[in-house]
Amino acid sequence: RIYAAPKRERERERERERAMKFGKRLKRQIDESLPEWRDKFLCYKDLKKLVKLISAPQPSSKAEAEFICLLNSEIDKFNDFFVDQEEEFIIRQMELQERIKRVAATLAAAEYGRIGTEMVNLHGEMVLLVNYSSINYTGLAKILKKYDKRTGGLLRLPFIEKVLEQPFFTTDLISKLVKECESTMDSMFPAAAPAAQEEAVMMVEQGVFRNAVAALVTMRELRRGSSTYGHFSLPPLTMPDADLLHSLQLPSPIPIL
């Protein structure tokens, strides 16, 4: 009994550290994402502020309604963005495959180089979208855990069950597209002249490449033991992250900065 209070205080301190760690991780991920994606991530700070108002000594009923409304709005935002990106990636991949067929007979080194560049960039963006799903789900699970703990509510379980059925959480299709892209690159680069390979490597947008590698590191971190581990944990990666990292390095010596 003597040590009960210090123990509770240590637990609260660890919880604060975990929350702060995720907030920093989310900010880092947003900063490292593509500029046009940065307003599509979870409004974690806004949700935290509302939780504080709800759990204040004099709770705000208005804050409670705003919290629920913002959660639902965020899910709609994630779904709209995720589905739009998936559709765009499908179209881009089909167009690139058509271009490959057209130049396959001629082995035009310059065109192979350009297509190779676009394939590597497309692959990197698709990996970023897988990470987008992971980090936003994790943010939702964490803010709901905070809500339940501070208010005594039971919102997390029913809300997460709803999230698991949302398009942005379903990454089977995007994972399949990543694998198809890798297969295309595997079959394409050996057939290209060495000059085309070198051109593809030199033309890759290193910003996308670095961001995709950073996303893989984040996905790895999110799937390690965390405060959301258990029923609400992220599922295992559909593709081993080591394989993804290896494919991002194919076939170039571009340094991972």
C-alpha positions in Angstrom: 0.0 0.0 0.0 2.9 2.3 0.8 4.2 2.0 -2.8 0.8 2.2 -4.5 0.9 6.0 -5.1 4.5 6.1 -6.5 3.6 3.1 -8.7 0.6 4.8 -10.2 2.6 7.9 -10.7 5.3 5.9 -12.6 2.6 4.4 -14.7 1.2 7.8 -15.5 4.7 9.1 -16.4 5.3 6.1 -18.7 1.9 6.8 -20.4 2.9 10.4 -20.9 6.2 9.4 -22.4 4.5 6.9 -24.8 2.0 9.5 -25.9 4.8 12.1 -26.4 6.8 9.6 -28.3 4.0 8.8 -30.7 3.2 12.5 -31.2 6.9 13.1 -32.2 6.8 10.1 -34.4 3.7 11.2 -36.2 5.1 14.7 -36.7 8.3 13.2 -38.1 6.3 11.1 -40.5 4.3 14.0 -41.7 7.4 16.1 -42.2 9.0 13.2 -44.2 5.9 12.6 -46.3 5.1 14.1 -49.7 4.1 17.7 -49.3 0.7 17.2 -50.8 0.0 14.4 -48.3 0.7 16.4 -45.1 -2.8 17.6 -44.4 -4.2 14.0 -44.8 -2.8 12.6 -41.6 -4.6 12.3 -38.2 -5.2 15.6 -36.3 -3.7 14.0 -33.2 -3.1 17.3 -31.3 -6.6 18.5 -31.8 -8.0 15.2 -30.5 -5.7 15.3 -27.5 -7.0 18.8 -26.6 -10.6 17.7 -26.8 -9.9 14.7 -24.5 -8.4 17.1 -21.9 -11.5 19.2 -22.1 -13.8 16.2 -21.7 -11.8 14.9 -18.7 -11.4 18.2 -17.0 -12.9 18.7 -13.5 -15.8 20.4 -15.2 -16.3 18.3 -18.3 -17.4 20.0 -21.5 -20.3 18.3 -23.3 -19.6 20.4 -26.3 -16.0 19.0 -26.4 -17.5 15.4 -26.2 -19.6 16.0 -29.3 -16.7 17.7 -31.1 -14.4 14.7 -30.3 -16.8 12.2 -31.8 -17.5 14.4 -34.8 -13.8 14.9 -35.4 -13.1 11.1 -35.2 -15.7 10.4 -37.8 -14.5 13.2 -40.0 -10.9 11.9 -39.8 -12.0 8.4 -40.9 -13.8 9.9 -43.9 -10.7 11.9 -44.7 -8.5 8.8 -44.5 -10.8 6.8 -46.7 -11.2 9.4 -49.4 -7.5 10.0 -49.6 -6.5 6.3 -49.5 -9.0 5.2 -52.1 -8.1 8.1 -54.5 -4.4 7.1 -54.1 -5.1 3.5 -54.8 -7.0 4.3 -57.9 -4.2 6.6 -59.1 -1.6 3.9 -58.5 -3.6 1.3 -60.4 -3.8 3.6 -63.4 -0.2 4.6 -63.3 1.0 1.0 -63.0 -1.2 0.0 -66.0 0.1 2.8 -68.1 3.8 2.0 -67.3 3.2 -1.7 -68.1 1.8 -0.6 -71.5 4.8 1.6 -72.2 7.1 -1.3 -71.3 5.4 -3.5 -73.8 5.8 -0.9 -76.5 9.5 -0.4 -76.0 10.3 -4.1 -75.2 11.0 -5.0 -78.9 13.3 -2.0 -79.4 15.2 -2.1 -76.1 15.4 1.7 -76.2 17.8 2.4 -73.4 16.6 6.0 -72.8 13.0 5.0 -72.6 13.7 2.1 -70.3 15.6 4.5 -68.1 12.6 6.9 -67.9 10.1 4.1 -67.2 12.5 2.6 -64.6 12.6 6.0 -62.8 8.8 6.2 -62.8 8.4 2.6 -61.6 10.8 3.1 -58.6 9.0 6.3 -57.7 5.6 4.6 -57.9 6.8 1.8 -55.8 8.1 4.3 -53.1 4.8 6.1 -53.1 2.8 2.9 -52.6 5.0 1.9 -49.7 4.2 5.4 -48.2 0.5 4.6 -48.6 0.9 1.4 -46.6 2.6 3.3 -43.9 -0.1 6.0 -44.1 -2.7 3.3 -43.1 -0.5 2.0 -40.3 0.3 5.3 -38.6 -3.2 6.7 -38.8 -4.7 3.5 -37.3 -2.1 3.6 -34.5 -3.0 7.2 -33.8 -6.7 6.4 -33.6 -6.0 3.5 -31.2 -3.9 5.6 -29.0 -6.2 8.6 -28.7 -9.2 6.2 -28.0 -7.2 4.5 -25.3 -6.5 7.9 -23.8 -10.1 8.8 -24.0 -11.3 5.6 -22.2 -8.6 5.9 -19.5 -9.3 9.6 -18.7 -13.1 9.6 -19.0 -13.9 6.0 -17.9 -15.8 5.6 -21.2 -15.8 2.5 -23.4 -15.5 4.0 -26.8 -12.3 2.3 -28.0 -13.6 -1.2 -28.7 -16.7 -0.3 -30.8 -14.9 2.4 -32.6 -11.9 0.3 -33.5 -14.2 -2.5 -34.7 -15.7 0.1 -37.0 -12.2 1.2 -38.2 -11.1 -2.4 -39.0 -13.8 -2.4 -41.7 -12.7 0.9 -43.3 -11.1 1.1 -46.8 -8.0 2.9 -45.4 -7.3 0.0 -43.1 -7.6 -2.6 -45.8 -4.1 -2.8 -47.4 -4.5 -6.1 -49.3 -4.9 -4.4 -52.7 -2.0 -1.9 -52.2 0.3 -4.7 -51.0 -0.6 -6.6 -54.1 0.2 -3.6 -56.3 3.6 -3.2 -54.5 4.4 -6.9 -55.3 3.4 -6.5 -58.9 5.5 -3.4 -59.3 8.5 -5.3 -57.8 7.9 -8.2 -60.3 7.8 -5.7 -63.2 11.1 -4.1 -62.1 12.7 -7.5 -61.6 11.8 -8.5 -65.2 12.5 -5.1 -66.7 15.9 -4.2 -65.5 17.8 -7.3 -66.5 16.4 -6.8 -70.1 17.6 -3.2 -70.2 21.0 -2.1 -71.4 23.5 -1.1 -68.6 23.2 2.5 -69.7 19.4 2.4 -69.1 19.9 0.9 -65.6 22.3 3.7 -64.7 20.0 6.4 -66.1 17.1 5.0 -64.1 19.2 5.0 -60.9 20.4 8.5 -61.4 17.0 9.9 -62.3 15.2 8.5 -59.3 13.6 11.2 -57.1 15.7 10.6 -54.0 13.1 12.4 -51.9 10.5 9.8 -52.6 13.1 7.1 -52.1 14.3 8.4 -48.7 10.7 8.9 -47.6 9.7 5.4 -48.4 12.7 4.0 -46.5 11.7 6.2 -43.5 8.2 4.9 -43.8 9.5 1.3 -43.5 11.4 2.2 -40.4 8.2 3.7 -38.9 6.1 0.6 -39.8 8.7 -1.5 -38.1 8.5 0.6 -35.0 4.7 0.6 -34.9 4.6 -3.2 -35.0 7.0 -3.7 -32.1 5.6 -3.9 -28.5 3.7 -0.7 -27.8 1.0 0.6 -25.5 -1.6 -0.5 -28.1 -0.2 -4.1 -28.3 -2.9 -6.7 -28.0 -6.5 -6.7 -29.4 -5.9 -3.3 -31.0 -2.4 -4.0 -32.4 -1.6 -3.5 -36.0 -1.6 -6.8 -37.9 1.7 -8.1 -39.3 2.9 -6.6 -42.5 1.4 -8.4 -45.5 4.9 -8.2 -47.0 8.1 -8.7 -44.8 9.5 -5.2 -44.3 13.0 -6.6 -45.0 11.8 -7.6 -48.5 10.3 -4.2 -49.0 13.5 -2.5 -47.9 15.5 -4.7 -50.3 13.2 -3.9 -53.2 13.6 -0.2 -52.5 17.3 -0.6 -52.9 16.9 -2.5 -56.2 18.9 -2.0 -58.4 20.8 1.1 -57.3 23.5 2.1 -54.9 21.6 5.2 -53.8 22.5 5.9 -50.2 19.7 5.8 -47.6 20.1 9.1 -45.9 
